[in-house]
Amino acid sequence: MGHLNAADLTKLVKDGIVPASDVGDMKQLIQCEVCILGKMSALPFNRGKGPCSEPLKVIHSDVVGPFREESIGRARYFVTFIDDCTRWCEIYLLRQKSDVFEAFKLYQSFMERQTGLKIKCLQSDNGREYLNNDFDKYLSESGIARRLSVPRTPEQNGVAERMNRTLLDMTRCLLLQSGLSNCFWSEAVATACYVRNRCPSRALGGKSPYECLNKEKPNVKHFRSFGSKVMVLDKLPDKNKLAPRCDEGVFVGYPRETKSYRVWIPKAHKIICARDVRFVSEQQLFSIPTNNINDLLVPLEIPEENNGECRKFVDFTHSQIDDIRSNEPTTGADCQVEEIRRAPGRPKLMRMGNRGRPRKMFRCRVNSEPSQKTACQDSDNDSADDNDVFVGIAEISLRDALCGPEREEWSDALECEVMNIIKNDTWDIVTIDDNKNIVGCRFVLTNKYGPDGNIERRKARLVAKGCGQKYGINYTDTYAPVARLESIRLLLALSTHFNLTIWQFDVVSAYLNGTLSEKVFMRVPDNLYDILKRLQIKFNKTGDVGSKASKMMNEIDKGGNACRLKRALYGLKQAGRQWYAELKSKLISMGLKPTENESCLFHGYFEKNLVLLLVYVDDLLIASSEVKIIHKLKQKLLKYFEIKDIGRANYCLGLEIHQKDGTISLKQSGYIQALLKKFGMSQCNPVATPSELNMNFDKNDTINEACPYRELIGALMYMSVSARPDIANTVSRLAQFVANPTKCHWNAAKRVLRYLAGTANKGLLYRKTDLPLIGYADADWGGCTTDRRSYTGYVFLLSGAVISWKSQKQRTVALSSTEAEYVSLAESAKEAVYLRSLLNEIGLQKLADATIYVDNRGAQCLANDPVFHARTKHIDIKHHFVRECISAGLFSLKHVSTQEMIADVMTKPLARANHEKCLTGLGLSI
């Protein structure tokens, strides 16, 4: 009968279909071992007795995760703690499962203090995060019983399992409804827990956990639709009076410390707590995505890492909430975010509960003052706004990029970076046990800007944390040269003189071309598996990229935890050196020769035509009179590297290059406009000079710490050494006060912006001339009113415009104007020797015949004749270097009247007429 069950056999005998004698003893049939072996199933579970009668008598707990995408606070898991009596649920976001023990201690201390009761029993599964020596010892010392479910029997931990399912279902719906990126899962989970604690439960007879714990019904009038578009009032005190009154944001939850809402501000890439919020008709700011939260869960457990770093809970408060105004909490503004003070050596814990706590049982313990934005207002009501993105400076975090509206663009940038890594065979995935010499890594995301200040594209770069390298183990020499700005301007001047066309190329992932000789291990990057999976799908597992992506994924699935680097990844200490060595060897093989004085300037002759090539990390500028020669060099470069042909050079290193009608101009107009917008000076009134004639700063003036003075001076300093020598002296003077700026310093710095606003289109104009290298050296004796030290200033011109300049306060006090001028002349002599040697190496001896002009007869005589005089005997011997240069014929020294001294603008503030006259001499024009 095929081992038919006893009940059916009994029915067959009773109906007379099968004789009873054929069946035999029914008791033996019930104990049939074959039936037991072939049919055994799980035993039914007894129906529970219902909730406990006392809070904290039994606590149910379980862990959910890992999620494929990190949360905003970089969490990969969350753990739930549910009180059996009230079904009140608390959640904690975790970066690693091993943090469950610390989460429980945090939960225990808070709940026991708030309720006045003690936890008596902890119900959990058999996960290693619960079963370990530390956890067992702590429970034993605390008198807390442990109740474990049988392995692979989640039904015995049904309260926690069902709560997790409920939270994930609600989280999935919240994310789908809001259209937010999956990295907001932590906000959605917290909101789901907050709402669930205030909803009826059948296990509680229709009451809510809030009501059972607090003995009163919850107030849900403040509930809003997750992901709703909101407008948040901007309360910045010094904002522009004509600026918008509010910022656009997305509602993502309920805070605890404040009577407010949690709002994600996409423009600022941060979450704030705001009271003055207006919901825009429950409208969603983002479109509904098609992805599912189940796709976020990793099917296999991620192996725990041990890289010597302290493991942490999600630092939710500090990483996401920048401005929090604390008020007395109410039932509508209770989110549980708490920092626990810790002893040295213990991990830092941040507690993120269910965003809810009964009003009678809770008092706010953390009062955070709102952070002050670095903004300042001037006399014209032009304010500086910290939230504006400044050209070329802002870096975006990975989680912000993948959670924002541009997430598709950033995903493409990440795929492009990993694809370049695969193409260059950058690493092998390996498994190693010793983690002490493994370096970390991270993706660095930046916006690439054009000359007009607008974003051209998104760029992702995987950067190794070279700070973890050890000398002699995984690196030795690190120096790598980089082109000086003087060399760039020299290239432009020579291109104008010889009528050369400048072409620009960009080497794709340049550092990945360098070969490593040391053994360097790096941990597998975060999100790498997901990016490889997308590349695998895109290339359908075929081709070089698709097959290598599949291979890497297989290695990671097998437990690969490190990358054995074969190429010089960005961030390694020796990466720049290895890239330059690789590029230099290839350029030499192509017939180009580096100059001794400028390792990044290569020169050569092809078909009797001069070719100049300048290297600035991965940017290449090639100048030649024949475009076909440039294209031939391009084809040779393509044999070694993947390069991008940008065409005629028009924008490099934030400098605008315009080649037209035999002239080349160098400007920074786009940079200036972005700078004016950044500091709220777009509508300011222009001035004719960068500084007042008498720049006297009052020491007793009040210090203005709120103004972004250091940031502004840094931006101006970049301009003063790039293409705007006319502001060099003013910026040099203002840079001395970055540590303690006062109101008058801030006003003086803003005057420079007003000057730039009126001269934004001015730039250096190089044109063909027959004049060789010309220099002017000048000094302002006792120009600093504070310490009475003098200012050195010099300029060198070629092809009608300045190529090198300096404005600097001298190191010692000069006892006479002759001494001050002589010290300045010595500084200019060093630069003249450098430029002369550079031109001679290229084979341009005629242009190297330099002349330096001075307007002080005493300094000229002192340089030409080594006479001894009581008033000059104390001058440091190093300044007499100029005499040796003149004797060797390295340059000639001539006199010029003070009215013709164009270096005067480098030493002191000038009146408008003299200032504009100097600008003309420097080659600055529109």
Rosetta blueprint (number, residue, H / E / L):
1 M L
2 G L
3 H L
4 L L
5 N L
6 A H
7 A H
8 D H
9 L H
10 T H
11 K H
12 L H
13 V H
14 K H
15 D L
16 G L
17 I L
18 V L
19 P L
20 A H
21 S H
22 D H
23 V H
24 G L
25 D L
26 M H
27 K H
28 Q H
29 L H
30 I H
31 Q L
32 C L
33 E H
34 V H
35 C H
36 I H
37 L H
38 G H
39 K H
40 M L
41 S L
42 A L
43 L L
44 P L
45 F L
46 N L
47 R L
48 G L
49 K L
50 G L
51 P L
52 C L
53 S L
54 E L
55 P L
56 L L
57 K L
58 V L
59 I E
60 H E
61 S E
62 D E
63 V E
64 V E
65 G L
66 P L
67 F E
68 R L
69 E L
70 E L
71 S L
72 I L
73 G L
74 R L
75 A L
76 R L
77 Y E
78 F E
79 V E
80 T E
81 F E
82 I E
83 D E
84 D L
85 C L
86 T L
87 R L
88 W L
89 C E
90 E E
91 I E
92 Y E
93 L E
94 L E
95 R L
96 Q L
97 K H
98 S H
99 D H
100 V H
101 F H
102 E H
103 A H
104 F H
105 K H
106 L H
107 Y H
108 Q H
109 S H
110 F H
111 M H
112 E H
113 R H
114 Q H
115 T H
116 G L
117 L L
118 K L
119 I L
120 K L
121 C E
122 L E
123 Q E
124 S E
125 D L
126 N L
127 G L
128 R L
129 E L
130 Y L
131 L L
132 N L
133 N H
134 D H
135 F H
136 D H
137 K H
138 Y H
139 L H
140 S H
141 E H
142 S H
143 G L
144 I L
145 A E
146 R E
147 R E
148 L E
149 S L
150 V L
151 P L
152 R L
153 T L
154 P H
155 E H
156 Q H
157 N H
158 G H
159 V H
160 A H
161 E H
162 R H
163 M H
164 N H
165 R H
166 T H
167 L H
168 L H
169 D H
170 M H
171 T H
172 R H
173 C H
174 L H
175 L H
176 L H
177 Q H
178 S H
179 G L
180 L L
181 S L
182 N H
183 C H
184 F H
185 W H
186 S H
187 E H
188 A H
189 V H
190 A H
191 T H
192 A H
193 C H
194 Y H
195 V H
196 R H
197 N L
198 R L
199 C L
200 P L
201 S L
202 R H
203 A H
204 L H
205 G L
206 G L
207 K L
208 S L
209 P H
210 Y H
211 E H
212 C H
213 L H
214 N H
215 K L
216 E L
217 K L
218 P L
219 N L
220 V L
221 K L
222 H L
223 F L
224 R L
225 S L
226 F L
227 G L
228 S E
229 K E
230 V E
231 M E
232 V E
233 L E
234 D L
235 K L
236 L L
237 P L
238 D L
239 K L
240 N L
241 K L
242 L L
243 A L
244 P L
245 R L
246 C E
247 D E
248 E E
249 G E
250 V E
251 F E
252 V E
253 G E
254 Y L
255 P L
256 R L
257 E L
258 T L
259 K L
260 S L
261 Y E
262 R E
263 V E
264 W E
265 I E
266 P L
267 K L
268 A L
269 H L
270 K E
271 I E
272 I E
273 C E
274 A E
275 R L
276 D L
277 V E
278 R E
279 F E
280 V E
281 S E
282 E E
283 Q E
284 Q E
285 L L
286 F L
287 S L
288 I L
289 P L
290 T L
291 N L
292 N L
293 I H
294 N H
295 D H
296 L H
297 L E
298 V L
299 P L
300 L L
301 E L
302 I L
303 P L
304 E L
305 E L
306 N L
307 N L
308 G L
309 E L
310 C L
311 R L
312 K L
313 F E
314 V L
315 D L
316 F H
317 T H
318 H H
319 S H
320 Q H
321 I E
322 D L
323 D L
324 I L
325 R L
326 S L
327 N L
328 E L
329 P L
330 T L
331 T L
332 G L
333 A L
334 D L
335 C L
336 Q L
337 V E
338 E E
339 E E
340 I L
341 R L
342 R L
343 A L
344 P L
345 G L
346 R L
347 P L
348 K L
349 L L
350 M E
351 R E
352 M E
353 G L
354 N L
355 R L
356 G L
357 R L
358 P L
359 R H
360 K H
361 M H
362 F L
363 R L
364 C L
365 R L
366 V L
367 N L
368 S L
369 E L
370 P L
371 S L
372 Q L
373 K L
374 T L
375 A L
376 C L
377 Q E
378 D L
379 S L
380 D L
381 N L
382 D L
383 S E
384 A L
385 D L
386 D L
387 N L
388 D L
389 V L
390 F L
391 V L
392 G L
393 I L
394 A L
395 E E
396 I E
397 S L
398 L H
399 R H
400 D H
401 A H
402 L H
403 C H
404 G L
405 P L
406 E L
407 R H
408 E H
409 E H
410 W H
411 S H
412 D H
413 A H
414 L H
415 E H
416 C H
417 E H
418 V H
419 M H
420 N H
421 I H
422 I H
423 K H
424 N L
425 D L
426 T L
427 W E
428 D E
429 I E
430 V E
431 T L
432 I L
433 D L
434 D L
435 N L
436 K L
437 N L
438 I E
439 V E
440 G L
441 C E
442 R E
443 F E
444 V E
445 L E
446 T E
447 N E
448 K E
449 Y E
450 G L
451 P L
452 D L
453 G L
454 N L
455 I E
456 E E
457 R E
458 R E
459 K E
460 A E
461 R E
462 L E
463 V E
464 A E
465 K L
466 G H
467 C H
468 G H
469 Q L
470 K L
471 Y E
472 G L
473 I L
474 N L
475 Y E
476 T L
477 D L
478 T L
479 Y L
480 A L
481 P L
482 V L
483 A L
484 R L
485 L H
486 E H
487 S H
488 I H
489 R H
490 L H
491 L H
492 L H
493 A H
494 L H
495 S H
496 T H
497 H H
498 F L
499 N L
500 L L
501 T E
502 I E
503 W E
504 Q E
505 F E
506 D E
507 V E
508 V L
509 S L
510 A H
511 Y H
512 L H
513 N H
514 G L
515 T E
516 L E
517 S E
518 E E
519 K E
520 V E
521 F E
522 M E
523 R E
524 V L
525 P L
526 D L
527 N L
528 L H
529 Y H
530 D H
531 I H
532 L H
533 K H
534 R H
535 L H
536 Q H
537 I H
538 K H
539 F L
540 N L
541 K L
542 T L
543 G H
544 D H
545 V H
546 G H
547 S H
548 K H
549 A H
550 S H
551 K H
552 M H
553 M H
554 N H
555 E H
556 I H
557 D H
558 K L
559 G L
560 G L
561 N L
562 A E
563 C E
564 R E
565 L E
566 K E
567 R E
568 A L
569 L L
570 Y L
571 G L
572 L L
573 K L
574 Q L
575 A H
576 G H
577 R H
578 Q H
579 W H
580 Y H
581 A H
582 E H
583 L H
584 K H
585 S H
586 K H
587 L H
588 I H
589 S H
590 M L
591 G L
592 L L
593 K E
594 P E
595 T L
596 E L
597 N L
598 E L
599 S L
600 C L
601 L E
602 F E
603 H E
604 G E
605 Y E
606 F E
607 E L
608 K L
609 N E
610 L E
611 V E
612 L E
613 L E
614 L E
615 V E
616 Y E
617 V L
618 D L
619 D E
620 L E
621 L E
622 I E
623 A E
624 S E
625 S L
626 E L
627 V H
628 K H
629 I H
630 I H
631 H H
632 K H
633 L H
634 K H
635 Q H
636 K H
637 L H
638 L H
639 K L
640 Y L
641 F L
642 E L
643 I E
644 K E
645 D E
646 I E
647 G E
648 R E
649 A L
650 N L
651 Y E
652 C E
653 L L
654 G L
655 L E
656 E E
657 I E
658 H E
659 Q E
660 K E
661 D L
662 G L
663 T E
664 I E
665 S E
666 L E
667 K E
668 Q L
669 S H
670 G H
671 Y H
672 I H
673 Q H
674 A H
675 L H
676 L H
677 K H
678 K H
679 F L
680 G L
681 M L
682 S L
683 Q L
684 C L
685 N L
686 P L
687 V L
688 A L
689 T L
690 P L
691 S L
692 E L
693 L L
694 N L
695 M L
696 N L
697 F L
698 D L
699 K L
700 N L
701 D L
702 T L
703 I E
704 N L
705 E L
706 A L
707 C L
708 P L
709 Y H
710 R H
711 E H
712 L H
713 I H
714 G H
715 A H
716 L H
717 M H
718 Y H
719 M H
720 S H
721 V H
722 S H
723 A L
724 R L
725 P H
726 D H
727 I H
728 A H
729 N H
730 T H
731 V H
732 S H
733 R H
734 L H
735 A H
736 Q H
737 F H
738 V L
739 A L
740 N L
741 P L
742 T E
743 K H
744 C H
745 H H
746 W H
747 N H
748 A H
749 A H
750 K H
751 R H
752 V H
753 L H
754 R H
755 Y H
756 L H
757 A H
758 G H
759 T L
760 A L
761 N L
762 K L
763 G E
764 L E
765 L E
766 Y E
767 R L
768 K L
769 T L
770 D L
771 L L
772 P L
773 L L
774 I E
775 G E
776 Y E
777 A E
778 D E
779 A E
780 D E
781 W L
782 G L
783 G L
784 C L
785 T L
786 T L
787 D L
788 R L
789 R L
790 S L
791 Y E
792 T E
793 G E
794 Y E
795 V E
796 F E
797 L E
798 L E
799 S L
800 G L
801 A E
802 V E
803 I E
804 S E
805 W E
806 K E
807 S E
808 Q E
809 K E
810 Q L
811 R L
812 T L
813 V L
814 A L
815 L L
816 S L
817 S H
818 T H
819 E H
820 A H
821 E H
822 Y H
823 V H
824 S H
825 L H
826 A H
827 E H
828 S H
829 A H
830 K H
831 E H
832 A H
833 V H
834 Y H
835 L H
836 R H
837 S H
838 L H
839 L H
840 N H
841 E H
842 I H
843 G L
844 L L
845 Q L
846 K L
847 L L
848 A L
849 D L
850 A E
851 T E
852 I E
853 Y E
854 V E
855 D L
856 N L
857 R H
858 G H
859 A H
860 Q H
861 C H
862 L H
863 A H
864 N H
865 D L
866 P L
867 V L
868 F L
869 H L
870 A L
871 R L
872 T L
873 K L
874 H L
875 I L
876 D L
877 I H
878 K H
879 H H
880 H H
881 F H
882 V H
883 R H
884 E H
885 C H
886 I H
887 S H
888 A L
889 G L
890 L L
891 F E
892 S E
893 L E
894 K E
895 H E
896 V L
897 S L
898 T H
899 Q H
900 E H
901 M L
902 I H
903 A H
904 D H
905 V H
906 M H
907 T L
908 K L
909 P L
910 L L
911 A L
912 R H
913 A H
914 N H
915 H H
916 E H
917 K H
918 C H
919 L H
920 T H
921 G H
922 L H
923 G L
924 L E
925 S E
926 I L
